[in-house]
Amino acid sequence: MIDETAVMRRLEQVAALVVAAGLALVSYWLFFSWAGGGGPRERRVNPSPKPQVSVPVKAPLSL
């Protein structure tokens, strides 16, 4: 005779795995589509900006 509780547990486990795998696939698909599908080879490196030169204040400001 088949134990119905064991069958139900196994069915719940399989359903949980299918749902988890589906959510993972959708998550990765959305992440890479929103990220532009770019990997490290497709990234552009912007040149570093020139350092700003600060001018010293000659006299303190008074209020």
Backbone as XML, in Angstrom:
<?xml version="1.0"?>
<chain id="A" units="angstrom">
  <residue number="1" name="MET">
    <atom name="N" x="0.831" y="-1.177" z="0.000"/>
    <atom name="CA" x="0.000" y="0.000" z="0.000"/>
    <atom name="C" x="0.885" y="1.252" z="0.000"/>
  </residue>
  <residue number="2" name="ILE">
    <atom name="N" x="0.456" y="2.285" z="-0.712"/>
    <atom name="CA" x="1.237" y="3.515" z="-0.852"/>
    <atom name="C" x="0.921" y="4.452" z="0.314"/>
  </residue>
  <residue number="3" name="ASP">
    <atom name="N" x="1.996" y="4.967" z="0.921"/>
    <atom name="CA" x="1.829" y="5.926" z="2.018"/>
    <atom name="C" x="1.551" y="7.302" z="1.414"/>
  </residue>
  <residue number="4" name="GLU">
    <atom name="N" x="0.344" y="7.786" z="1.623"/>
    <atom name="CA" x="-0.063" y="9.046" z="0.982"/>
    <atom name="C" x="0.688" y="10.252" z="1.530"/>
  </residue>
  <residue number="5" name="THR">
    <atom name="N" x="1.069" y="10.242" z="2.795"/>
    <atom name="CA" x="1.805" y="11.388" z="3.358"/>
    <atom name="C" x="3.203" y="11.477" z="2.759"/>
  </residue>
  <residue number="6" name="ALA">
    <atom name="N" x="3.833" y="10.321" z="2.502"/>
    <atom name="CA" x="5.173" y="10.338" z="1.900"/>
    <atom name="C" x="5.102" y="10.836" z="0.466"/>
  </residue>
  <residue number="7" name="VAL">
    <atom name="N" x="4.069" y="10.451" z="-0.258"/>
    <atom name="CA" x="3.905" y="10.911" z="-1.632"/>
    <atom name="C" x="3.664" y="12.414" z="-1.654"/>
  </residue>
  <residue number="8" name="MET">
    <atom name="N" x="2.845" y="12.894" z="-0.713"/>
    <atom name="CA" x="2.559" y="14.329" z="-0.657"/>
    <atom name="C" x="3.814" y="15.128" z="-0.307"/>
  </residue>
  <residue number="9" name="ARG">
    <atom name="N" x="4.618" y="14.622" z="0.622"/>
    <atom name="CA" x="5.874" y="15.306" z="0.969"/>
    <atom name="C" x="6.808" y="15.375" z="-0.235"/>
  </residue>
  <residue number="10" name="ARG">
    <atom name="N" x="6.901" y="14.269" z="-0.939"/>
    <atom name="CA" x="7.790" y="14.233" z="-2.114"/>
    <atom name="C" x="7.293" y="15.195" z="-3.195"/>
  </residue>
  <residue number="11" name="LEU">
    <atom name="N" x="5.981" y="15.250" z="-3.385"/>
    <atom name="CA" x="5.402" y="16.165" z="-4.363"/>
    <atom name="C" x="5.651" y="17.614" z="-3.964"/>
  </residue>
  <residue number="12" name="GLU">
    <atom name="N" x="5.536" y="17.915" z="-2.677"/>
    <atom name="CA" x="5.817" y="19.274" z="-2.200"/>
    <atom name="C" x="7.285" y="19.640" z="-2.410"/>
  </residue>
  <residue number="13" name="GLN">
    <atom name="N" x="8.190" y="18.692" z="-2.185"/>
    <atom name="CA" x="9.613" y="18.949" z="-2.390"/>
    <atom name="C" x="9.920" y="19.226" z="-3.858"/>
  </residue>
  <residue number="14" name="VAL">
    <atom name="N" x="9.333" y="18.432" z="-4.738"/>
    <atom name="CA" x="9.557" y="18.624" z="-6.179"/>
    <atom name="C" x="8.975" y="19.971" z="-6.613"/>
  </residue>
  <residue number="15" name="ALA">
    <atom name="N" x="7.797" y="20.314" z="-6.119"/>
    <atom name="CA" x="7.183" y="21.600" z="-6.466"/>
    <atom name="C" x="8.035" y="22.756" z="-5.969"/>
  </residue>
  <residue number="16" name="ALA">
    <atom name="N" x="8.585" y="22.639" z="-4.759"/>
    <atom name="CA" x="9.440" y="23.694" z="-4.212"/>
    <atom name="C" x="10.703" y="23.862" z="-5.055"/>
  </residue>
  <residue number="17" name="LEU">
    <atom name="N" x="11.279" y="22.757" z="-5.517"/>
    <atom name="CA" x="12.473" y="22.844" z="-6.360"/>
    <atom name="C" x="12.154" y="23.503" z="-7.706"/>
  </residue>
  <residue number="18" name="VAL">
    <atom name="N" x="11.016" y="23.163" z="-8.282"/>
    <atom name="CA" x="10.632" y="23.757" z="-9.567"/>
    <atom name="C" x="10.403" y="25.256" z="-9.417"/>
  </residue>
  <residue number="19" name="VAL">
    <atom name="N" x="9.727" y="25.661" z="-8.342"/>
    <atom name="CA" x="9.481" y="27.088" z="-8.116"/>
    <atom name="C" x="10.793" y="27.827" z="-7.875"/>
  </residue>
  <residue number="20" name="ALA">
    <atom name="N" x="11.686" y="27.256" z="-7.068"/>
    <atom name="CA" x="12.968" y="27.902" z="-6.786"/>
    <atom name="C" x="13.809" y="28.034" z="-8.051"/>
  </residue>
  <residue number="21" name="ALA">
    <atom name="N" x="13.833" y="27.002" z="-8.873"/>
    <atom name="CA" x="14.604" y="27.067" z="-10.122"/>
    <atom name="C" x="14.013" y="28.105" z="-11.062"/>
  </residue>
  <residue number="22" name="GLY">
    <atom name="N" x="12.694" y="28.181" z="-11.133"/>
    <atom name="CA" x="12.057" y="29.193" z="-11.985"/>
    <atom name="C" x="12.356" y="30.601" z="-11.515"/>
  </residue>
  <residue number="23" name="LEU">
    <atom name="N" x="12.301" y="30.827" z="-10.216"/>
    <atom name="CA" x="12.606" y="32.162" z="-9.688"/>
    <atom name="C" x="14.069" y="32.529" z="-9.933"/>
  </residue>
  <residue number="24" name="ALA">
    <atom name="N" x="14.969" y="31.571" z="-9.795"/>
    <atom name="CA" x="16.386" y="31.841" z="-10.041"/>
    <atom name="C" x="16.625" y="32.193" z="-11.505"/>
  </residue>
  <residue number="25" name="LEU">
    <atom name="N" x="15.991" y="31.467" z="-12.418"/>
    <atom name="CA" x="16.167" y="31.759" z="-13.844"/>
    <atom name="C" x="15.638" y="33.144" z="-14.196"/>
  </residue>
  <residue number="26" name="VAL">
    <atom name="N" x="14.475" y="33.490" z="-13.691"/>
    <atom name="CA" x="13.911" y="34.818" z="-13.962"/>
    <atom name="C" x="14.789" y="35.897" z="-13.362"/>
  </residue>
  <residue number="27" name="SER">
    <atom name="N" x="15.307" y="35.657" z="-12.166"/>
    <atom name="CA" x="16.168" y="36.637" z="-11.516"/>
    <atom name="C" x="17.430" y="36.891" z="-12.334"/>
  </residue>
  <residue number="28" name="TYR">
    <atom name="N" x="18.096" y="35.841" z="-12.774"/>
    <atom name="CA" x="19.299" y="36.013" z="-13.590"/>
    <atom name="C" x="18.975" y="36.669" z="-14.925"/>
  </residue>
  <residue number="29" name="TRP">
    <atom name="N" x="17.870" y="36.280" z="-15.531"/>
    <atom name="CA" x="17.486" y="36.862" z="-16.819"/>
    <atom name="C" x="17.244" y="38.364" z="-16.679"/>
  </residue>
  <residue number="30" name="LEU">
    <atom name="N" x="16.517" y="38.757" z="-15.640"/>
    <atom name="CA" x="16.262" y="40.189" z="-15.444"/>
    <atom name="C" x="17.545" y="40.943" z="-15.119"/>
  </residue>
  <residue number="31" name="PHE">
    <atom name="N" x="18.403" y="40.357" z="-14.283"/>
    <atom name="CA" x="19.633" y="41.042" z="-13.911"/>
    <atom name="C" x="20.506" y="41.308" z="-15.133"/>
  </residue>
  <residue number="32" name="PHE">
    <atom name="N" x="20.718" y="40.284" z="-15.962"/>
    <atom name="CA" x="21.607" y="40.468" z="-17.095"/>
    <atom name="C" x="20.969" y="41.300" z="-18.204"/>
  </residue>
  <residue number="33" name="SER">
    <atom name="N" x="19.647" y="41.278" z="-18.310"/>
    <atom name="CA" x="19.021" y="42.129" z="-19.322"/>
    <atom name="C" x="19.059" y="43.584" z="-18.883"/>
  </residue>
  <residue number="34" name="TRP">
    <atom name="N" x="18.866" y="43.854" z="-17.584"/>
    <atom name="CA" x="18.938" y="45.234" z="-17.097"/>
    <atom name="C" x="20.372" y="45.734" z="-17.048"/>
  </residue>
  <residue number="35" name="ALA">
    <atom name="N" x="21.323" y="44.836" z="-16.873"/>
    <atom name="CA" x="22.729" y="45.233" z="-16.834"/>
    <atom name="C" x="23.288" y="45.416" z="-18.243"/>
  </residue>
  <residue number="36" name="GLY">
    <atom name="N" x="22.475" y="45.229" z="-19.240"/>
    <atom name="CA" x="22.929" y="45.391" z="-20.614"/>
    <atom name="C" x="23.667" y="44.178" z="-21.131"/>
  </residue>
  <residue number="37" name="GLY">
    <atom name="N" x="23.659" y="43.089" z="-20.380"/>
    <atom name="CA" x="24.324" y="41.881" z="-20.819"/>
    <atom name="C" x="25.833" y="42.000" z="-20.848"/>
  </residue>
  <residue number="38" name="GLY">
    <atom name="N" x="26.366" y="43.063" z="-20.290"/>
    <atom name="CA" x="27.801" y="43.291" z="-20.368"/>
    <atom name="C" x="28.579" y="42.518" z="-19.332"/>
  </residue>
  <residue number="39" name="GLY">
    <atom name="N" x="29.641" y="41.963" z="-19.770"/>
    <atom name="CA" x="30.565" y="41.306" z="-18.866"/>
    <atom name="C" x="31.767" y="42.207" z="-18.647"/>
  </residue>
  <residue number="40" name="PRO">
    <atom name="N" x="32.810" y="41.692" z="-18.026"/>
    <atom name="CA" x="33.981" y="42.531" z="-17.771"/>
    <atom name="C" x="34.688" y="42.975" z="-19.050"/>
  </residue>
  <residue number="41" name="ARG">
    <atom name="N" x="34.542" y="42.208" z="-20.125"/>
    <atom name="CA" x="35.203" y="42.579" z="-21.379"/>
    <atom name="C" x="34.506" y="43.735" z="-22.076"/>
  </residue>
  <residue number="42" name="GLU">
    <atom name="N" x="33.206" y="43.909" z="-21.806"/>
    <atom name="CA" x="32.457" y="44.945" z="-22.498"/>
    <atom name="C" x="32.391" y="46.256" z="-21.721"/>
  </residue>
  <residue number="43" name="ARG">
    <atom name="N" x="32.968" y="46.287" z="-20.548"/>
    <atom name="CA" x="32.930" y="47.509" z="-19.749"/>
    <atom name="C" x="33.915" y="48.522" z="-20.287"/>
  </residue>
  <residue number="44" name="ARG">
    <atom name="N" x="33.503" y="49.766" z="-20.242"/>
    <atom name="CA" x="34.395" y="50.840" z="-20.669"/>
    <atom name="C" x="35.011" y="51.494" z="-19.437"/>
  </residue>
  <residue number="45" name="VAL">
    <atom name="N" x="36.289" y="51.715" z="-19.507"/>
    <atom name="CA" x="36.978" y="52.354" z="-18.398"/>
    <atom name="C" x="37.113" y="53.831" z="-18.734"/>
  </residue>
  <residue number="46" name="ASN">
    <atom name="N" x="36.509" y="54.666" z="-17.912"/>
    <atom name="CA" x="36.626" y="56.107" z="-18.120"/>
    <atom name="C" x="37.965" y="56.580" z="-17.591"/>
  </residue>
  <residue number="47" name="PRO">
    <atom name="N" x="38.650" y="57.445" z="-18.336"/>
    <atom name="CA" x="39.922" y="57.954" z="-17.827"/>
    <atom name="C" x="39.678" y="58.783" z="-16.569"/>
  </residue>
  <residue number="48" name="SER">
    <atom name="N" x="40.619" y="58.719" z="-15.657"/>
    <atom name="CA" x="40.437" y="59.455" z="-14.402"/>
    <atom name="C" x="40.480" y="60.962" z="-14.684"/>
  </residue>
  <residue number="49" name="PRO">
    <atom name="N" x="39.625" y="61.715" z="-14.034"/>
    <atom name="CA" x="39.617" y="63.164" z="-14.265"/>
    <atom name="C" x="40.890" y="63.807" z="-13.723"/>
  </residue>
  <residue number="50" name="LYS">
    <atom name="N" x="41.221" y="64.959" z="-14.298"/>
    <atom name="CA" x="42.408" y="65.676" z="-13.836"/>
    <atom name="C" x="42.168" y="66.187" z="-12.421"/>
  </residue>
  <residue number="51" name="PRO">
    <atom name="N" x="43.186" y="66.159" z="-11.587"/>
    <atom name="CA" x="42.986" y="66.653" z="-10.219"/>
    <atom name="C" x="42.700" y="68.155" z="-10.224"/>
  </residue>
  <residue number="52" name="GLN">
    <atom name="N" x="41.824" y="68.561" z="-9.344"/>
    <atom name="CA" x="41.480" y="69.976" z="-9.247"/>
    <atom name="C" x="42.543" y="70.696" z="-8.432"/>
  </residue>
  <residue number="53" name="VAL">
    <atom name="N" x="42.876" y="71.882" z="-8.875"/>
    <atom name="CA" x="43.863" y="72.689" z="-8.175"/>
    <atom name="C" x="43.113" y="73.653" z="-7.273"/>
  </residue>
  <residue number="54" name="SER">
    <atom name="N" x="43.472" y="73.662" z="-6.017"/>
    <atom name="CA" x="42.801" y="74.572" z="-5.094"/>
    <atom name="C" x="43.625" y="75.852" z="-4.955"/>
  </residue>
  <residue number="55" name="VAL">
    <atom name="N" x="42.919" y="76.962" z="-4.867"/>
    <atom name="CA" x="43.558" y="78.269" z="-4.707"/>
    <atom name="C" x="43.434" y="78.665" z="-3.236"/>
  </residue>
  <residue number="56" name="PRO">
    <atom name="N" x="44.545" y="78.950" z="-2.584"/>
    <atom name="CA" x="44.465" y="79.311" z="-1.159"/>
    <atom name="C" x="43.782" y="80.677" z="-0.993"/>
  </residue>
  <residue number="57" name="VAL">
    <atom name="N" x="43.050" y="80.823" z="0.083"/>
    <atom name="CA" x="42.370" y="82.083" z="0.401"/>
    <atom name="C" x="43.377" y="83.011" z="1.022"/>
  </residue>
  <residue number="58" name="LYS">
    <atom name="N" x="43.437" y="84.265" z="0.511"/>
    <atom name="CA" x="44.450" y="85.198" z="0.994"/>
    <atom name="C" x="44.037" y="85.826" z="2.320"/>
  </residue>
  <residue number="59" name="ALA">
    <atom name="N" x="42.798" y="86.196" z="2.451"/>
    <atom name="CA" x="42.353" y="86.819" z="3.705"/>
    <atom name="C" x="41.136" y="86.059" z="4.212"/>
  </residue>
  <residue number="60" name="PRO">
    <atom name="N" x="41.010" y="85.899" z="5.516"/>
    <atom name="CA" x="39.843" y="85.202" z="6.038"/>
    <atom name="C" x="38.583" y="86.044" z="5.824"/>
  </residue>
  <residue number="61" name="LEU">
    <atom name="N" x="37.492" y="85.375" z="5.640"/>
    <atom name="CA" x="36.216" y="86.058" z="5.452"/>
    <atom name="C" x="35.660" y="86.503" z="6.793"/>
  </residue>
  <residue number="62" name="SER">
    <atom name="N" x="35.071" y="87.671" z="6.826"/>
    <atom name="CA" x="34.457" y="88.151" z="8.068"/>
    <atom name="C" x="32.980" y="88.388" z="7.822"/>
  </residue>
  <residue number="63" name="LEU">
    <atom name="N" x="32.191" y="88.096" z="8.812"/>
    <atom name="CA" x="30.757" y="88.258" z="8.692"/>
    <atom name="C" x="30.249" y="89.491" z="9.378"/>
  </residue>
</chain>
